[in-house]
C-alpha cells in the first residue's frame, strides 16, 4: 500500500499541513470528527463509513460527514508491524491497514500531518495546529498512547530513543546499519522485539532489565530461561536485575553508556527506552473531560461531555486500560453501533436497543517475539503463601525447546505457560476462564485437548453457563501492549 499524499476528488479529501487550501476542502456541515488516525481511529472511520454506506442502500437519509485527523503524515498504519520493518523483514508500505482508495471511495476527509490544539466542548468545535477551526456534531478521541520516558539523569541526551513511530524506526535503523552499540532498557515484549530487530540489522545489542528474568509478567522462570538462551543465540546480550542510575554522556551531551546502581557502566552509542506506554489524555484533560490514567468512558464509549466519545489506548473503563487489539476492535464496533445512524437531517440517535455495549473480557496472550512463540494465561506468578497451595504439571522436551507448565489450585486450572508449541493455548484458556473442575482429566491435561474426555466437564460447565466465552487469543507483539502504563 502507498503512503498518504495530498489528494482531492469529488468524494473525499486528503490534505496535509502544507496544503494552503485546507479551509476550502473541509466539510461544509458539522459532522463526525475523529482525532487520531492510528489503529483505533482509522478502523473506526472505515467501519463507520461502511455502515453508513449500507444504511444508504436501505434509507436515503444523508449521514453526517466523517473527518479523520492524523498528527503523523502516515495515516492508518499497523504499529505492530513496525518490528519486522525495523528488522528489515518487511517495508513500511506493507503496514497500512487500508488502501488510500478506501478512504476516498467511502467519502472520508483525511487531514494528515495536522494536530489538534484545543477542544471546545461547549461550542462543539476543535482548533487545529494551523489555526483553523472545525465544528463537530460528534467528536471521537482516539489519541492512543505515547512511549513512557523514565526521567533518568540525561534522559534528554542525543542518542536516547523510544520505539513507537515511523520516525523511531528510521533513526534506530541508521544506528544499526553503522554497527553501533545499543542498550535497550526494558525486557518486555517491545524491548525484546527492538533488540532482536536491531541485532539482525547489524547493531551490537544488550537488553537491560530491572527484574530477574525477561517477560517476568507473562512467563515463569523456566520459559524465560529458554527465551533468554534463544536471545543469546541471536547475539542479543542480557543484563538482568540491573537497575539504571543514569545515562552517561560525553561533553557534547551524547549518549556514551548507562550507569548501573552496582557501579558498572555499560558502554553504548544509543539507548532505547522500552518501558511501557502512557495514554495520551492531555488534550482531553485540558478540554475539561473527566480523566484518570485514561479518558473515562462508559460501556458505549461516551465521555463525560455531550457528543464526545473516546476509543483505544487513551480510554479507561472501570479502572482498566486497553492496549491490545481485541478489546480496541470491540470498542470500535460498539461506537459504530452508537453513531452509524447519526444524520444531517435528524441527528437523533437510534434506540439504545440497537447499541452493542463494550464489555471487557479476560484475554489470553500469545507472545510473539521475533519468531519465538510463547503463551500465557491466568495467574503464573505467586507469592510464598500462594505457592504452597499451587500444584504444577510440567512437560518439557529439551531437544526442541518445548516447555509447558500448568498451574492448578483445588482441581481448577488457574494458569498456563507454553513455550515453543502453543497450539493448546485456546483450550487451556477456556478451562481457566470457565473455572472448570478438571479432576477427571488431570492425568491427561498436559497432553492437550485431544487426550482429554471433556464430556462431563462441558456438561457441568454449560449447566452453570460458564463455557460461553470468547476463546480468541491476542497476538501480542511490539507496540500491541499498553503494559505498565502510568
DRENDO-1510 file (C-alpha; in Angstrom, 1 decimal, always signed):
<recs>
REC; n; res; u; v; w
REC; 1; UNK; +0.0; +0.0; +0.0 .
REC; 2; UNK; +1.2; +3.5; -0.7 .
REC; 3; UNK; +1.6; +6.2; +1.9 .
REC; 4; UNK; -0.8; +9.2; +2.1 .
REC; 5; UNK; -0.1; +12.1; -0.2 .
REC; 6; UNK; -2.3; +15.3; -0.6 .
REC; 7; UNK; -5.2; +14.4; -2.8 .
REC; 8; UNK; -8.6; +15.8; -3.8 .
REC; 9; UNK; -11.5; +14.5; -5.6 .
REC; 10; UNK; -15.3; +14.9; -5.5 .
REC; 11; UNK; -15.8; +12.2; -2.9 .
REC; 12; UNK; -13.2; +12.8; -0.3 .
REC; 13; UNK; -10.3; +15.0; +0.7 .
REC; 14; UNK; -6.8; +14.0; +1.8 .
REC; 15; UNK; -4.7; +17.0; +2.8 .
REC; 16; UNK; -1.6; +17.7; +4.8 .
REC; 17; UNK; -0.4; +20.6; +6.9 .
REC; 18; UNK; +1.5; +22.1; +3.9 .
REC; 19; UNK; -1.7; +22.4; +1.8 .
REC; 20; UNK; -2.8; +26.1; +1.8 .
REC; 21; UNK; -6.3; +25.2; +0.7 .
REC; 22; UNK; -7.4; +23.3; +3.8 .
REC; 23; UNK; -10.1; +25.7; +4.7 .
REC; 24; UNK; -11.9; +25.3; +1.4 .
REC; 25; UNK; -11.7; +21.5; +1.5 .
REC; 26; UNK; -13.2; +20.9; +4.9 .
REC; 27; UNK; -16.8; +19.6; +5.1 .
REC; 28; UNK; -19.4; +22.4; +5.0 .
REC; 29; UNK; -21.5; +21.0; +7.8 .
REC; 30; UNK; -20.5; +19.8; +11.2 .
REC; 31; UNK; -20.0; +16.1; +11.2 .
REC; 32; UNK; -18.3; +13.3; +13.0 .
REC; 33; UNK; -14.7; +14.3; +13.7 .
REC; 34; UNK; -12.1; +11.7; +14.7 .
REC; 35; UNK; -8.9; +12.9; +16.4 .
REC; 36; UNK; -6.2; +10.3; +15.8 .
REC; 37; UNK; -5.7; +8.0; +12.8 .
REC; 38; UNK; -3.9; +5.1; +14.4 .
REC; 39; UNK; -5.2; +1.6; +14.6 .
REC; 40; UNK; -8.3; +2.6; +16.5 .
REC; 41; UNK; -9.2; +5.9; +14.8 .
REC; 42; UNK; -8.6; +4.7; +11.2 .
REC; 43; UNK; -10.5; +1.5; +11.7 .
REC; 44; UNK; -13.4; +3.4; +13.3 .
REC; 45; UNK; -13.5; +5.8; +10.3 .
REC; 46; UNK; -13.6; +3.0; +7.8 .
REC; 47; UNK; -16.1; +0.8; +9.7 .
REC; 48; UNK; -18.4; +3.8; +10.4 .
REC; 49; UNK; -18.3; +4.9; +6.7 .
REC; 50; UNK; -19.1; +1.3; +5.6 .
REC; 51; UNK; -22.1; +1.2; +8.0 .
REC; 52; UNK; -23.3; +4.5; +6.7 .
REC; 53; UNK; -22.9; +3.2; +3.1 .
REC; 54; UNK; -25.0; +0.2; +3.9 .
REC; 55; UNK; -27.6; +2.4; +5.6 .
REC; 56; UNK; -27.9; +4.5; +2.4 .
REC; 57; UNK; -28.9; +1.4; +0.5 .
REC; 58; UNK; -31.8; +0.9; +2.9 .
REC; 59; UNK; -32.6; +4.5; +3.7 .
REC; 60; UNK; -31.9; +7.6; +1.6 .
REC; 61; UNK; -31.1; +9.9; +4.6 .
REC; 62; UNK; -27.8; +11.8; +4.4 .
REC; 63; UNK; -25.5; +10.9; +7.2 .
REC; 64; UNK; -23.0; +13.1; +9.0 .
REC; 65; UNK; -19.7; +13.5; +7.1 .
REC; 66; UNK; -16.6; +11.9; +8.6 .
REC; 67; UNK; -13.3; +13.7; +9.1 .
REC; 68; UNK; -10.2; +11.8; +10.2 .
REC; 69; UNK; -7.3; +13.9; +11.7 .
REC; 70; UNK; -3.8; +12.4; +11.9 .
REC; 71; UNK; -0.9; +14.1; +13.7 .
REC; 72; UNK; +1.5; +11.9; +11.8 .
REC; 73; UNK; +1.8; +12.2; +8.0 .
REC; 74; UNK; +1.3; +8.5; +7.7 .
REC; 75; UNK; -2.3; +7.5; +8.2 .
REC; 76; UNK; -3.8; +4.2; +9.5 .
REC; 77; UNK; -0.7; +2.0; +9.7 .
REC; 78; UNK; -0.3; -1.0; +12.0 .
REC; 79; UNK; +2.2; -0.2; +14.7 .
REC; 80; UNK; +2.5; -3.9; +15.5 .
REC; 81; UNK; +4.2; -4.4; +12.1 .
REC; 82; UNK; +7.0; -1.8; +12.9 .
REC; 83; UNK; +9.1; -4.6; +14.4 .
REC; 84; UNK; +9.5; -6.5; +11.1 .
REC; 85; UNK; +10.2; -3.2; +9.4 .
REC; 86; UNK; +12.9; -2.5; +11.9 .
REC; 87; UNK; +14.4; -5.9; +11.3 .
REC; 88; UNK; +14.3; -5.4; +7.6 .
REC; 89; UNK; +11.9; -8.3; +7.0 .
REC; 90; UNK; +9.2; -6.0; +5.5 .
REC; 91; UNK; +8.8; -2.5; +4.2 .
REC; 92; UNK; +6.8; +0.3; +5.8 .
REC; 93; UNK; +4.3; +0.4; +2.9 .
REC; 94; UNK; +3.1; -3.1; +4.0 .
REC; 95; UNK; +2.0; -1.8; +7.4 .
REC; 96; UNK; -1.0; +0.2; +6.1 .
REC; 97; UNK; -4.3; -1.2; +7.3 .
REC; 98; UNK; -6.3; +0.1; +4.4 .
REC; 99; UNK; -5.7; +1.2; +0.8 .
REC; 100; UNK; -5.8; +5.0; +0.4 .
REC; 101; UNK; -8.5; +4.5; -2.2 .
REC; 102; UNK; -10.9; +3.1; +0.5 .
REC; 103; UNK; -10.9; +6.4; +2.4 .
REC; 104; UNK; -11.6; +8.2; -0.9 .
REC; 105; UNK; -14.3; +5.8; -2.0 .
REC; 106; UNK; -16.1; +6.0; +1.3 .
REC; 107; UNK; -16.1; +9.8; +1.3 .
REC; 108; UNK; -13.8; +10.2; +4.4 .
REC; 109; UNK; -12.0; +13.5; +4.6 .
REC; 110; UNK; -8.4; +12.8; +5.9 .
REC; 111; UNK; -6.3; +15.6; +7.4 .
REC; 112; UNK; -2.7; +14.3; +7.6 .
REC; 113; UNK; +0.2; +15.8; +9.4 .
REC; 114; UNK; -2.0; +18.1; +11.4 .
REC; 115; UNK; -2.6; +18.1; +15.2 .
REC; 116; UNK; -5.5; +19.4; +17.3 .
REC; 117; UNK; -4.6; +22.1; +19.8 .
REC; 118; UNK; -7.8; +22.5; +21.7 .
REC; 119; UNK; -11.3; +21.2; +22.0 .
REC; 120; UNK; -14.2; +23.5; +22.9 .
REC; 121; UNK; -16.8; +21.1; +24.3 .
REC; 122; UNK; -19.4; +23.9; +24.8 .
REC; 123; UNK; -19.1; +25.3; +21.2 .
REC; 124; UNK; -18.6; +21.8; +19.9 .
REC; 125; UNK; -15.5; +22.7; +17.9 .
REC; 126; UNK; -11.8; +22.0; +17.7 .
REC; 127; UNK; -8.9; +24.2; +16.7 .
REC; 128; UNK; -6.1; +22.8; +14.5 .
REC; 129; UNK; -2.4; +23.4; +14.8 .
REC; 130; UNK; -2.7; +25.7; +11.7 .
REC; 131; UNK; -5.1; +27.9; +13.5 .
REC; 132; UNK; -8.3; +26.8; +11.7 .
REC; 133; UNK; -11.4; +25.7; +13.5 .
REC; 134; UNK; -13.7; +22.7; +12.7 .
REC; 135; UNK; -17.2; +22.3; +14.2 .
REC; 136; UNK; -18.4; +18.9; +15.1 .
REC; 137; UNK; -21.7; +17.2; +15.8 .
REC; 138; UNK; -20.0; +14.1; +17.3 .
REC; 139; UNK; -16.3; +14.0; +18.4 .
REC; 140; UNK; -14.3; +10.8; +18.7 .
REC; 141; UNK; -11.0; +11.0; +20.6 .
REC; 142; UNK; -8.6; +8.2; +19.5 .
REC; 143; UNK; -5.3; +9.8; +20.6 .
REC; 144; UNK; -3.7; +6.5; +21.6 .
REC; 145; UNK; -0.7; +6.4; +23.8 .
REC; 146; UNK; +2.9; +7.5; +23.9 .
REC; 147; UNK; +6.1; +5.7; +24.9 .
REC; 148; UNK; +6.8; +6.1; +28.6 .
REC; 149; UNK; +10.0; +8.0; +29.3 .
REC; 150; UNK; +11.8; +7.4; +32.7 .
REC; 151; UNK; +13.4; +10.7; +33.7 .
REC; 152; UNK; +16.8; +9.3; +34.4 .
REC; 153; UNK; +19.6; +12.0; +34.6 .
REC; 154; UNK; +20.5; +12.9; +31.0 .
REC; 155; UNK; +17.3; +11.2; +29.6 .
REC; 156; UNK; +17.2; +14.0; +27.0 .
REC; 157; UNK; +20.6; +13.3; +25.7 .
REC; 158; UNK; +21.3; +12.9; +22.0 .
REC; 159; UNK; +21.0; +9.1; +21.3 .
REC; 160; UNK; +18.1; +8.4; +23.6 .
REC; 161; UNK; +15.2; +7.0; +21.7 .
REC; 162; UNK; +11.9; +5.1; +22.0 .
REC; 163; UNK; +10.3; +2.6; +19.6 .
REC; 164; UNK; +6.8; +3.8; +18.8 .
REC; 165; UNK; +6.5; +5.6; +15.4 .
REC; 166; UNK; +7.9; +5.5; +11.9 .
REC; 167; UNK; +10.5; +8.2; +12.8 .
REC; 168; UNK; +11.8; +6.0; +15.6 .
REC; 169; UNK; +12.3; +3.1; +13.1 .
REC; 170; UNK; +14.2; +5.3; +10.7 .
REC; 171; UNK; +16.5; +6.7; +13.5 .
REC; 172; UNK; +17.2; +3.3; +15.0 .
REC; 173; UNK; +17.9; +1.6; +11.6 .
REC; 174; UNK; +20.5; +4.2; +10.9 .
REC; 175; UNK; +22.4; +3.2; +14.1 .
REC; 176; UNK; +22.2; -0.5; +13.2 .
REC; 177; UNK; +23.5; +0.0; +9.7 .
REC; 178; UNK; +26.5; +1.7; +11.2 .
REC; 179; UNK; +27.2; -1.2; +13.5 .
REC; 180; UNK; +26.6; +0.9; +16.6 .
REC; 181; UNK; +26.4; -0.4; +20.2 .
REC; 182; UNK; +22.9; -0.1; +21.7 .
REC; 183; UNK; +21.2; -0.7; +25.0 .
REC; 184; UNK; +17.5; -1.4; +25.4 .
REC; 185; UNK; +16.1; -0.5; +28.8 .
REC; 186; UNK; +13.2; -2.9; +29.4 .
REC; 187; UNK; +12.8; -6.7; +29.0 .
REC; 188; UNK; +9.2; -6.8; +28.0 .
REC; 189; UNK; +7.8; -7.6; +24.5 .
REC; 190; UNK; +8.6; -4.3; +23.0 .
REC; 191; UNK; +12.2; -4.2; +24.3 .
REC; 192; UNK; +13.0; -7.7; +23.1 .
REC; 193; UNK; +11.5; -7.0; +19.7 .
REC; 194; UNK; +13.6; -3.9; +19.3 .
REC; 195; UNK; +16.8; -5.6; +20.4 .
REC; 196; UNK; +16.3; -8.6; +18.2 .
REC; 197; UNK; +15.4; -6.5; +15.2 .
REC; 198; UNK; +18.4; -4.1; +15.6 .
REC; 199; UNK; +20.8; -7.1; +16.1 .
REC; 200; UNK; +19.5; -8.5; +12.8 .
REC; 201; UNK; +20.3; -5.2; +11.1 .
REC; 202; UNK; +23.9; -5.2; +12.4 .
REC; 203; UNK; +23.8; -3.4; +15.8 .
REC; 204; UNK; +25.5; -4.7; +18.9 .
REC; 205; UNK; +22.6; -5.0; +21.3 .
REC; 206; UNK; +22.1; -5.7; +25.0 .
REC; 207; UNK; +18.8; -5.7; +27.0 .
REC; 208; UNK; +18.9; -4.1; +30.5 .
REC; 209; UNK; +16.1; -5.4; +32.7 .
REC; 210; UNK; +15.4; -4.5; +36.2 .
REC; 211; UNK; +13.8; -7.8; +37.2 .
REC; 212; UNK; +15.5; -11.2; +37.5 .
REC; 213; UNK; +14.3; -12.5; +34.1 .
REC; 214; UNK; +12.7; -11.2; +30.9 .
REC; 215; UNK; +8.9; -11.1; +30.3 .
REC; 216; UNK; +8.5; -11.7; +34.0 .
REC; 217; UNK; +4.9; -10.6; +33.9 .
REC; 218; UNK; +3.9; -13.2; +31.3 .
REC; 219; UNK; +6.3; -16.1; +31.7 .
REC; 220; UNK; +7.6; -18.3; +34.5 .
REC; 221; UNK; +11.3; -18.7; +35.1 .
REC; 222; UNK; +11.9; -22.0; +33.0 .
REC; 223; UNK; +10.1; -20.5; +30.0 .
REC; 224; UNK; +12.0; -17.2; +30.4 .
REC; 225; UNK; +15.3; -19.1; +30.6 .
REC; 226; UNK; +14.6; -20.8; +27.3 .
REC; 227; UNK; +13.8; -17.4; +25.8 .
REC; 228; UNK; +17.0; -15.9; +27.2 .
REC; 229; UNK; +19.1; -18.7; +25.7 .
REC; 230; UNK; +17.5; -18.0; +22.3 .
REC; 231; UNK; +18.3; -14.3; +22.7 .
REC; 232; UNK; +21.9; -15.2; +23.3 .
REC; 233; UNK; +21.9; -17.3; +20.1 .
REC; 234; UNK; +20.7; -14.2; +18.2 .
REC; 235; UNK; +23.6; -12.2; +19.6 .
REC; 236; UNK; +21.4; -10.2; +22.0 .
REC; 237; UNK; +23.2; -9.6; +25.3 .
REC; 238; UNK; +21.2; -9.5; +28.6 .
REC; 239; UNK; +21.7; -7.7; +31.9 .
REC; 240; UNK; +19.0; -8.8; +34.4 .
REC; 241; UNK; +18.5; -7.5; +38.0 .
REC; 242; UNK; +20.1; -4.3; +36.6 .
REC; 243; UNK; +19.0; -1.0; +38.0 .
REC; 244; UNK; +19.7; +2.1; +35.9 .
REC; 245; UNK; +21.1; +5.1; +37.8 .
REC; 246; UNK; +21.6; +7.5; +34.9 .
REC; 247; UNK; +22.5; +7.8; +31.3 .
REC; 248; UNK; +26.2; +8.5; +30.8 .
REC; 249; UNK; +27.0; +11.3; +28.3 .
REC; 250; UNK; +30.1; +13.0; +26.8 .
REC; 251; UNK; +30.9; +16.7; +26.6 .
REC; 252; UNK; +28.5; +17.1; +23.6 .
REC; 253; UNK; +25.6; +15.6; +25.7 .
REC; 254; UNK; +25.6; +12.5; +23.6 .
REC; 255; UNK; +25.0; +9.0; +24.9 .
REC; 256; UNK; +28.1; +7.1; +25.8 .
REC; 257; UNK; +26.7; +4.5; +28.2 .
REC; 258; UNK; +24.5; +3.5; +31.1 .
REC; 259; UNK; +25.5; +3.8; +34.7 .
REC; 260; UNK; +24.0; +1.0; +36.9 .
REC; 261; UNK; +23.3; +1.0; +40.6 .
REC; 262; UNK; +26.0; -1.6; +41.2 .
REC; 263; UNK; +28.6; +0.9; +39.9 .
REC; 264; UNK; +29.2; -0.6; +36.5 .
REC; 265; UNK; +28.9; +1.5; +33.3 .
REC; 266; UNK; +27.7; -0.3; +30.2 .
REC; 267; UNK; +29.1; +1.4; +27.1 .
REC; 268; UNK; +26.7; +2.4; +24.3 .
REC; 269; UNK; +26.2; +4.7; +21.3 .
REC; 270; UNK; +22.5; +4.8; +21.8 .
REC; 271; UNK; +19.8; +3.9; +24.3 .
REC; 272; UNK; +16.2; +2.7; +23.6 .
REC; 273; UNK; +13.6; +3.1; +26.4 .
REC; 274; UNK; +11.0; +0.3; +26.1 .
REC; 275; UNK; +9.3; +0.6; +29.5 .
REC; 276; UNK; +5.6; +0.7; +28.6 .
REC; 277; UNK; +3.3; +3.5; +27.3 .
REC; 278; UNK; +1.2; +6.2; +28.8 .
REC; 279; UNK; -2.3; +7.0; +27.5 .
REC; 280; UNK; -2.5; +10.4; +25.7 .
REC; 281; UNK; -5.0; +12.3; +27.8 .
REC; 282; UNK; -3.6; +15.9; +27.9 .
REC; 283; UNK; -5.9; +17.2; +25.1 .
REC; 284; UNK; -9.0; +15.7; +26.8 .
REC; 285; UNK; -7.9; +16.9; +30.3 .
REC; 286; UNK; -7.3; +20.4; +29.1 .
REC; 287; UNK; -10.8; +20.4; +27.5 .
REC; 288; UNK; -12.5; +19.6; +30.8 .
REC; 289; UNK; -13.2; +15.9; +30.2 .
REC; 290; UNK; -13.0; +13.6; +33.2 .
REC; 291; UNK; -9.7; +11.7; +33.2 .
REC; 292; UNK; -7.8; +9.4; +35.5 .
REC; 293; UNK; -5.0; +7.3; +34.0 .
REC; 294; UNK; -7.1; +7.4; +30.8 .
REC; 295; UNK; -10.1; +9.2; +29.5 .
REC; 296; UNK; -13.1; +8.0; +31.5 .
REC; 297; UNK; -15.8; +6.4; +29.3 .
REC; 298; UNK; -18.9; +4.3; +29.8 .
REC; 299; UNK; -19.8; +1.0; +28.1 .
REC; 300; UNK; -20.9; +2.9; +25.0 .
REC; 301; UNK; -17.5; +4.8; +24.8 .
REC; 302; UNK; -19.2; +8.1; +25.8 .
REC; 303; UNK; -17.0; +10.5; +27.8 .
REC; 304; UNK; -18.2; +13.0; +30.5 .
REC; 305; UNK; -19.1; +15.6; +27.8 .
REC; 306; UNK; -22.1; +15.5; +25.5 .
REC; 307; UNK; -21.4; +14.3; +22.0 .
REC; 308; UNK; -17.8; +13.4; +22.8 .
REC; 309; UNK; -16.6; +9.8; +22.7 .
REC; 310; UNK; -13.2; +8.0; +23.1 .
REC; 311; UNK; -11.8; +4.7; +22.0 .
REC; 312; UNK; -8.5; +2.8; +22.1 .
REC; 313; UNK; -5.4; +3.1; +24.3 .
REC; 314; UNK; -6.4; +6.5; +25.6 .
REC; 315; UNK; -9.5; +5.3; +27.4 .
REC; 316; UNK; -10.2; +3.9; +30.8 .
REC; 317; UNK; -13.3; +2.0; +31.9 .
REC; 318; UNK; -13.9; +0.8; +35.4 .
REC; 319; UNK; -10.2; +1.3; +36.2 .
REC; 320; UNK; -8.9; -0.7; +33.3 .
REC; 321; UNK; -6.7; +0.5; +30.4 .
REC; 322; UNK; -6.7; -1.2; +27.0 .
REC; 323; UNK; -3.6; -1.8; +24.9 .
REC; 324; UNK; -4.3; -4.9; +22.9 .
REC; 325; UNK; -6.0; -5.3; +19.5 .
REC; 326; UNK; -9.0; -7.4; +20.5 .
REC; 327; UNK; -10.6; -5.0; +23.1 .
REC; 328; UNK; -9.9; -2.0; +21.0 .
REC; 329; UNK; -11.6; -3.6; +18.0 .
REC; 330; UNK; -14.6; -4.3; +20.3 .
REC; 331; UNK; -14.7; -0.7; +21.3 .
REC; 332; UNK; -14.7; +0.3; +17.6 .
REC; 333; UNK; -17.6; -2.0; +17.0 .
REC; 334; UNK; -19.5; -0.6; +19.9 .
REC; 335; UNK; -19.1; +3.0; +18.8 .
REC; 336; UNK; -20.1; +2.2; +15.2 .
REC; 337; UNK; -23.4; +0.8; +16.6 .
REC; 338; UNK; -23.9; +4.0; +18.5 .
REC; 339; UNK; -23.1; +6.5; +15.8 .
REC; 340; UNK; -23.9; +4.8; +12.5 .
REC; 341; UNK; -27.4; +6.3; +12.3 .
REC; 342; UNK; -26.4; +9.9; +13.1 .
REC; 343; UNK; -27.8; +12.0; +10.2 .
REC; 344; UNK; -27.7; +15.6; +9.0 .
REC; 345; UNK; -31.5; +15.8; +8.6 .
REC; 346; UNK; -32.1; +14.3; +12.0 .
REC; 347; UNK; -29.2; +14.0; +14.4 .
REC; 348; UNK; -31.2; +11.9; +16.9 .
REC; 349; UNK; -29.5; +8.6; +17.6 .
REC; 350; UNK; -31.1; +5.2; +17.2 .
REC; 351; UNK; -32.7; +3.5; +20.1 .
REC; 352; UNK; -30.2; +2.2; +22.6 .
REC; 353; UNK; -31.7; -1.2; +21.9 .
REC; 354; UNK; -29.6; -1.2; +18.7 .
REC; 355; UNK; -26.4; -0.3; +20.5 .
REC; 356; UNK; -23.8; -3.0; +21.4 .
REC; 357; UNK; -22.2; -2.2; +24.8 .
REC; 358; UNK; -18.5; -2.9; +25.2 .
REC; 359; UNK; -17.7; -5.5; +27.9 .
REC; 360; UNK; -14.1; -6.2; +28.9 .
REC; 361; UNK; -13.2; -9.9; +28.7 .
REC; 362; UNK; -10.2; -11.8; +30.1 .
REC; 363; UNK; -7.6; -12.2; +27.4 .
REC; 364; UNK; -5.0; -14.9; +26.9 .
REC; 365; UNK; -1.8; -13.8; +25.3 .
REC; 366; UNK; +0.2; -15.4; +22.5 .
REC; 367; UNK; +3.6; -13.7; +22.8 .
REC; 368; UNK; +5.4; -13.4; +19.5 .
REC; 369; UNK; +9.0; -12.2; +20.0 .
REC; 370; UNK; +10.9; -12.2; +16.6 .
REC; 371; UNK; +9.6; -15.6; +15.6 .
REC; 372; UNK; +9.7; -17.1; +19.1 .
REC; 373; UNK; +6.3; -18.4; +20.2 .
REC; 374; UNK; +5.0; -18.4; +23.8 .
REC; 375; UNK; +1.7; -18.4; +25.5 .
REC; 376; UNK; +0.5; -17.1; +28.9 .
REC; 377; UNK; -2.9; -17.2; +30.5 .
REC; 378; UNK; -4.3; -16.8; +34.0 .
REC; 379; UNK; -2.0; -16.4; +37.1 .
REC; 380; UNK; +1.5; -17.7; +36.7 .
REC; 381; UNK; +3.3; -15.7; +39.5 .
REC; 382; UNK; +2.7; -16.4; +43.1 .
REC; 383; UNK; +4.0; -15.3; +46.5 .
REC; 384; UNK; +5.3; -17.8; +49.0 .
REC; 385; UNK; +1.9; -18.2; +50.8 .
REC; 386; UNK; +0.0; -18.7; +47.5 .
REC; 387; UNK; +2.7; -21.1; +46.1 .
REC; 388; UNK; +2.0; -23.5; +49.0 .
REC; 389; UNK; -1.5; -24.2; +47.6 .
REC; 390; UNK; -0.4; -24.5; +43.9 .
REC; 391; UNK; +0.0; -27.7; +42.1 .
REC; 392; UNK; +2.0; -27.7; +38.9 .
REC; 393; UNK; +2.1; -30.1; +35.9 .
REC; 394; UNK; +5.1; -29.7; +33.7 .
REC; 395; UNK; +6.2; -31.1; +30.3 .
REC; 396; UNK; +9.4; -30.3; +28.7 .
REC; 397; UNK; +11.1; -31.6; +25.5 .
REC; 398; UNK; +14.6; -30.1; +25.7 .
REC; 399; UNK; +15.8; -31.2; +22.3 .
REC; 400; UNK; +13.4; -28.8; +20.6 .
REC; 401; UNK; +12.9; -26.3; +23.4 .
REC; 402; UNK; +9.3; -27.1; +24.1 .
REC; 403; UNK; +8.0; -26.3; +27.6 .
REC; 404; UNK; +4.5; -26.5; +29.1 .
REC; 405; UNK; +3.6; -25.7; +32.7 .
REC; 406; UNK; +0.0; -25.8; +34.1 .
REC; 407; UNK; -0.8; -24.2; +37.4 .
REC; 408; UNK; -3.7; -25.8; +39.4 .
REC; 409; UNK; -5.5; -24.9; +42.7 .
REC; 410; UNK; -8.3; -27.1; +44.1 .
REC; 411; UNK; -8.5; -29.0; +40.9 .
REC; 412; UNK; -9.1; -25.9; +38.9 .
REC; 413; UNK; -6.7; -24.7; +36.2 .
REC; 414; UNK; -5.7; -21.2; +37.1 .
REC; 415; UNK; -2.7; -20.5; +34.9 .
REC; 416; UNK; -0.7; -21.8; +31.9 .
REC; 417; UNK; +2.6; -21.1; +30.3 .
REC; 418; UNK; +3.6; -22.6; +26.9 .
REC; 419; UNK; +6.9; -22.1; +25.1 .
REC; 420; UNK; +7.8; -23.2; +21.6 .
REC; 421; UNK; +4.5; -25.1; +20.9 .
REC; 422; UNK; +1.4; -23.1; +21.7 .
REC; 423; UNK; -1.4; -24.7; +19.8 .
REC; 424; UNK; -3.2; -25.8; +23.0 .
REC; 425; UNK; -3.4; -22.3; +24.4 .
REC; 426; UNK; -7.0; -21.7; +23.4 .
REC; 427; UNK; -8.1; -25.0; +25.2 .
REC; 428; UNK; -6.3; -24.0; +28.4 .
REC; 429; UNK; -7.6; -20.5; +28.2 .
REC; 430; UNK; -11.2; -21.8; +28.1 .
REC; 431; UNK; -10.6; -24.1; +31.1 .
REC; 432; UNK; -9.2; -21.2; +33.1 .
REC; 433; UNK; -12.0; -18.8; +32.3 .
REC; 434; UNK; -14.7; -21.3; +32.8 .
REC; 435; UNK; -13.4; -22.3; +36.3 .
REC; 436; UNK; -14.0; -25.9; +35.4 .
REC; 437; UNK; -13.2; -28.8; +37.8 .
REC; 438; UNK; -10.6; -30.7; +35.9 .
REC; 439; UNK; -10.0; -33.6; +38.4 .
REC; 440; UNK; -11.3; -36.2; +36.0 .
REC; 441; UNK; -8.8; -35.2; +33.2 .
REC; 442; UNK; -5.9; -34.0; +35.3 .
REC; 443; UNK; -3.7; -37.0; +34.4 .
REC; 444; UNK; -4.0; -36.2; +30.7 .
REC; 445; UNK; -4.4; -32.4; +30.8 .
REC; 446; UNK; -0.8; -31.6; +30.0 .
REC; 447; UNK; -1.0; -33.5; +26.6 .
REC; 448; UNK; -3.8; -31.3; +25.3 .
REC; 449; UNK; -7.5; -31.3; +24.4 .
REC; 450; UNK; -7.3; -34.4; +22.1 .
REC; 451; UNK; -6.3; -36.6; +25.1 .
REC; 452; UNK; -9.0; -35.3; +27.5 .
REC; 453; UNK; -12.5; -36.6; +27.9 .
REC; 454; UNK; -14.4; -33.3; +28.1 .
REC; 455; UNK; -17.9; -34.6; +28.1 .
REC; 456; UNK; -18.5; -34.3; +31.8 .
REC; 457; UNK; -16.7; -31.0; +32.1 .
REC; 458; UNK; -18.5; -29.5; +29.2 .
REC; 459; UNK; -21.9; -30.7; +30.6 .
REC; 460; UNK; -21.2; -29.3; +34.1 .
REC; 461; UNK; -19.9; -26.0; +32.7 .
REC; 462; UNK; -22.8; -25.5; +30.3 .
REC; 463; UNK; -25.2; -26.1; +33.1 .
REC; 464; UNK; -23.5; -23.3; +35.0 .
REC; 465; UNK; -23.4; -21.1; +32.0 .
REC; 466; UNK; -19.6; -20.9; +32.3 .
REC; 467; UNK; -18.4; -22.0; +28.9 .
REC; 468; UNK; -19.9; -19.2; +26.9 .
REC; 469; UNK; -16.7; -17.3; +26.5 .
REC; 470; UNK; -14.6; -15.9; +23.7 .
REC; 471; UNK; -11.6; -18.1; +23.1 .
REC; 472; UNK; -9.9; -15.8; +20.6 .
REC; 473; UNK; -6.3; -15.1; +21.5 .
REC; 474; UNK; -4.5; -11.8; +21.0 .
REC; 475; UNK; -1.2; -11.9; +19.1 .
REC; 476; UNK; +0.9; -9.7; +21.3 .
REC; 477; UNK; +3.9; -8.1; +19.5 .
REC; 478; UNK; +5.8; -4.9; +19.9 .
REC; 479; UNK; +3.5; -1.9; +20.2 .
REC; 480; UNK; +0.4; -4.0; +20.8 .
REC; 481; UNK; +0.6; -3.7; +24.6 .
REC; 482; UNK; +0.0; -0.9; +27.0 .
REC; 483; UNK; +1.9; -2.7; +29.7 .
REC; 484; UNK; +2.7; -0.8; +32.8 .
REC; 485; UNK; +1.0; +2.4; +31.7 .
REC; 486; UNK; +1.2; +5.0; +34.4 .
</recs>
